[in-house]
Amino acid sequence: MKLWLVSPMTSITGSFQHLQKTFSKQLQYTSPCPGEEALKMSPTTLSELPIELLTKVFMNLELNDILRARTVCKSMHSASRILQVWRSLALRSIGTTLPQPFFFPKPLQECSSSDIESSIRRWEADWALKSPLETVLRPVVMEGQSVMEGQLGTAGTAKFWSFCMVPGGQFAIAGMTDGSVWAYNLFDDPASSSTVRAKLLVRAPFPSQNRMQLHLAMDYVSDEALGDTRGIYCLSQFNLAVIALPRAPPNGLRIANISVWRICISRPGNAGTSGRHEINLGGRLASFMVMADAGFFGLSLYGKAIAYGLFFPLGSRCTVIAQWQDANGKKEHDEFLRWYIQDTLPMASHLLPGDRIILAEHTTVTMYNWRLHCPTSTLPLSEHQLRQLERVPLRNVHTLVASASDISISSPFLMRGTTRLVVLTREALHSLTIPVDGDNSQAGAIQESQLLLRASDFCPSGRFAAPWYFELGFCRAVGIHGGKDLSAIYAVQYRVEDDHVPETAPYQPTYERHPHTFDRRPSHILYDQFTNRVVLTDIKLSHFITLSSHASHAVDDDEVLVEGREDDMVEGTFPSAAN
């Protein structure tokens, strides 16, 4: 995979000029004899610097400059492979040009320079599904099942209700209609055609029920979820919220179980592991009961807060926020503090830093500071008359997107002291930027949404075709068609204006439709933007279909060099590189 490189045959002069300007600034601080002589050094002299000194220069460069420099000569190519260069770039980029948290395949201190470079370039690369689509069918083998049974397609008897992919793309988690939660190991090879192993994570809280709502929400962003593992830049644990709501009994009252679990991911080489990443249940953090009537919507988890929407007959609806530690062990009529947002029914919600919550309803996306502005009560909603609850004053409600339809919203990302989200409507795609440490006394402390692309610029109808499902990422999205005949996959790429875009690869938003006929009709799509892995599955999770993209694999080590200087290329190392 090659991206953002200057061709040595056609643009080497421009490359040298750019490098001379860039390096001359760095040499003022890294040269053993700083001053006019360092500033006047030519690119030829620069390329002959000792590798230790040249590496220090590279440690202050951005991604595009490193990739351009390695095409110039042997010594610069060697310096561009030094581990210190890529560690320095990673630590400087996370939270600025890369989101926070950003996950590498293993802890940063254990990553090679190639590991770090591959991860960063996969995130930054222009991306597209291969056309025509390349698919790999992978049968599922459930825990306790034989491989032959999985190959016959008998895996999975219950349908899934909720589905999500763990960052890193190796594991998917499904909440089944029998109340159980399963993890599916896709392995770390995106081109693998092996069977997918399914492992039971959480047993059904109501064993006698086999048709229930089961909602999932992950928190892999907060300090509470990541704990001491935040500083290793590798996802080793996260928190998972689960709501299990059985069918209504004869008396018409339904009791839901809400639980929060710690999920751990072991790394290859850890004691007791098989040499591959494995996912395990770390323990239950909280569990409590809630009385419900019609159903739940928009489950969200962040830190110690959990939020969910409740729908009642005759049109009554409300969003509830609670601290799961305070609610732990409570029964349906026990008292604990709750925050209420009346007359809201989120199809999706996201709890954010700074005690904010984003609610995506059918036609609007709104934001609240739930701790400051939402009414509270220690009584459960079943003991309230909804009309008696206070409403959030309109001055404390900020409408981010309005007059839209079929809204989808991405998971949040933290960058440059702000929370970023992407919102897809039928007519356009928007970016939302919310200051993490803004003025919490006003809901309006937000940078207005930015239009990323219009459907009319890409679709003859002027509207994005209605898919069954769209999976949104920070700068990419994928979807499946929702017509009678599932015959197309959609791929969208976009950028926020102030994000870093390499000058040698001018960015243009793209919207692609890939016609395809599947032998086994998929019903759901998942996308992981850390690895660019795209997978589809059927409603019973009996198999997975992997789609290949142009930016899904590791970086090719063979880069283009200046003609005549590519002899004896070696990995650039020196004794202190690993320190």
Secondary structure, 3 states (H helix, E strand, C coil): CCCCCCCHHHHHHHHHHHHHHHHHHHHHHHCCCCCHHHHCCCHHHHHCCCHHHHHHHHCCCCHHHHHHHCCCCHHHHHHCCCHHHHHHHHHHHECCCECECCCCCCCHHHCCHHHHHHHHHHHHCCCCECCCCCEEEEEEEECCCCHHHHHCCCCCCCCEEEEEECCCCCEEEEEECCCCEEEEECCCCCCCCCCEEEEEEECCCCCCCCCCEEEEEEECCCHHHHHHHHHHCCCCEEEEEEEEECCCCCCCCEEEEEEEEEEEEECCCCCCCCCCCEEEEEEEEEEEEEEECCEEEEEEEECCEEEEEEECHHHCEEEEEEEHHHHCCCCCCCCCCEEEEECCCCCEEEEECCCEEEEECCCCEEEEEHHHHCCEECCCHHHCCHHHCCCCCHHHCEEEECCCCCCEECCCEEECCEEEEEEECCCEEEEEEEECCCCCCCCCCCEEEEEEEEHHHCCCCCCCCCEEEEEECCCEEEEEECCCCCCEEEEEECCCCCCCCCCCCCCCCEEEEEECCCCCCCCEEEEECCCCEEEEECCCCCEEEEECECCCCCCCCCCCCCCCCCCCCCCCCCCCCCC
